[in-house]
Amino acid sequence: MKKNIIAVGLLIIAVAAVVGIKNKKACSSGTGTGSCANGPCTLPIPVGRPVSEDSQPAVVPAEKALPALLELGSVNYVSCKMMAPILDELRETFDGQLDVDFIDVWKDEEAGKQYGIRSIPTQIFFDAEGSEIFRHEGFYPREDIVAKWDELGFGFAEPQNVE
């Protein structure tokens, strides 16, 4: 089991490195400034923002046998603020079926680099083994998130309203 966790961790790091290299090549021809012309706003991760001293790079919990939704964004960015109640509701509704986490990449710059974030918010879907299975950039409505999980083969049971 411990070897599997290590193998998954190394795989995630390798994928992040490849994505980071590709993103660096793709972005090296640009001006380095953000834009919202076509789709979600792309913002460079601000340099020099304070990173909390207890901040750790995010690690998808491989020891749990649950799929996970990880959003990387900023608590100060409008689209991310709009996503916050959706994430809270998903976390509550699918407790025990799905791990839902958020990382503020302006406070934890390393996490943004680790996951190769090009724009915020970015939602990353992981299977129960910790492998990335889907990525979305920009605002993502709750209905679309649940539909994507269904499409990926995860039919989460929604609690029934008992009155």
C-alpha positions in Angstrom: 0.0 0.0 0.0 2.8 2.4 0.9 4.5 1.6 -2.4 1.3 2.5 -4.3 1.0 5.8 -2.5 4.6 6.7 -3.3 4.1 5.6 -6.9 1.0 7.8 -7.3 2.8 10.7 -5.7 5.7 10.3 -8.1 3.3 10.0 -11.1 1.5 13.2 -10.1 4.9 15.1 -9.7 6.0 13.8 -13.2 2.7 14.8 -14.8 2.9 18.3 -13.2 6.5 18.7 -14.4 5.6 17.8 -18.0 2.6 20.1 -17.9 4.7 22.9 -16.4 7.3 22.5 -19.1 4.7 22.6 -21.9 3.0 25.7 -20.3 6.4 27.4 -19.9 7.1 26.9 -23.6 3.6 28.0 -24.6 3.7 31.1 -22.4 7.3 32.1 -23.3 6.0 33.7 -26.5 3.4 35.8 -24.7 3.8 39.0 -22.8 3.2 37.5 -19.3 0.1 39.6 -18.6 -3.3 38.2 -18.0 -6.2 38.4 -20.5 -9.9 37.6 -20.6 -10.4 37.9 -24.4 -11.3 34.3 -25.1 -12.7 32.4 -22.2 -11.6 32.4 -18.6 -9.3 35.1 -17.3 -5.7 34.0 -17.3 -3.7 35.7 -14.6 -0.1 35.2 -13.8 0.5 34.1 -10.3 1.5 37.3 -8.5 5.2 37.3 -7.5 6.0 38.5 -4.1 2.7 37.7 -2.5 3.2 36.5 1.1 3.0 32.7 1.5 1.9 31.5 4.9 4.7 29.9 6.9 2.7 26.8 7.5 1.8 26.4 3.9 2.5 23.0 2.4 2.2 22.1 -1.3 -1.1 20.4 -1.8 -1.1 16.6 -2.0 -4.2 14.8 -3.0 -4.9 12.4 -0.2 -4.0 9.1 -1.8 -4.6 7.2 1.5 -8.3 7.8 1.2 -10.2 5.7 -1.3 -12.4 8.6 -2.4 -12.3 10.6 -5.7 -11.4 14.2 -5.2 -12.2 17.6 -6.6 -9.4 20.2 -6.1 -10.0 23.8 -7.0 -7.0 26.1 -7.3 -7.9 29.8 -7.2 -7.8 32.8 -5.0 -10.3 34.0 -2.3 -9.9 37.5 -3.7 -10.8 36.7 -7.3 -14.5 37.1 -8.4 -14.9 33.8 -10.2 -13.3 32.0 -7.3 -15.6 33.8 -4.9 -18.6 32.6 -7.0 -17.2 29.0 -6.8 -16.9 29.0 -3.0 -20.5 28.2 -2.1 -20.6 25.6 -4.8 -17.6 23.8 -3.4 -19.1 24.1 0.2 -22.3 22.6 -1.0 -20.6 19.7 -2.9 -18.4 19.1 0.2 -21.5 18.8 2.4 -23.8 16.9 0.0 -21.2 14.3 -1.0 -19.5 13.9 2.3 -18.0 10.4 2.5 -18.2 10.0 -1.3 -16.0 12.9 -2.6 -13.2 14.9 -1.1 -13.5 18.6 -2.1 -10.5 20.9 -1.4 -9.5 24.5 -2.3 -6.0 26.0 -2.5 -5.4 29.7 -2.8 -2.6 29.9 -5.3 -1.9 33.5 -4.3 -1.1 32.4 -0.8 0.6 29.1 -1.9 2.4 29.9 -5.1 4.1 26.5 -5.1 0.8 24.7 -5.4 0.0 26.7 -8.5 3.4 25.7 -10.0 3.0 22.1 -8.8 -0.3 21.7 -10.7 0.6 23.7 -13.7 -2.1 26.3 -13.2 -2.6 28.7 -16.2 -5.8 30.4 -15.1 -8.0 30.6 -12.0 -10.2 29.1 -11.0 -9.1 25.6 -12.1 -10.9 22.5 -11.0 -9.0 19.2 -11.1 -10.8 15.9 -10.8 -8.9 12.9 -9.4 -9.9 9.3 -9.2 -9.7 7.4 -5.9 -6.1 6.4 -6.7 -5.1 10.1 -7.0 -4.7 10.2 -10.8 -6.0 13.3 -12.6 -8.9 12.4 -14.8 -10.2 15.8 -15.9 -9.4 19.5 -15.6 -11.5 22.6 -16.1 -10.6 26.2 -16.2 -13.0 29.0 -15.2 -16.3 29.1 -13.4 -18.0 25.7 -13.3 -21.6 25.4 -12.3 -22.6 22.8 -9.8 -24.8 20.9 -12.3 -22.0 20.7 -14.8 -19.6 19.4 -12.1 -22.0 16.7 -11.0 -22.7 15.8 -14.7 -19.0 15.5 -15.4 -18.5 13.1 -12.4 -21.4 11.1 -13.8 -19.8 11.1 -17.3 -16.6 9.9 -15.7 -18.4 7.0 -14.1 -18.9 8.3 -10.6 -22.5 8.3 -9.8 -22.7 10.1 -6.4 -25.8 9.5 -4.4 -27.5 12.8 -3.4 -29.3 12.7 -0.1 -33.1 12.5 -0.3 -35.1 15.3 1.3 -37.0 13.8 4.2 -40.0 15.9 5.3 
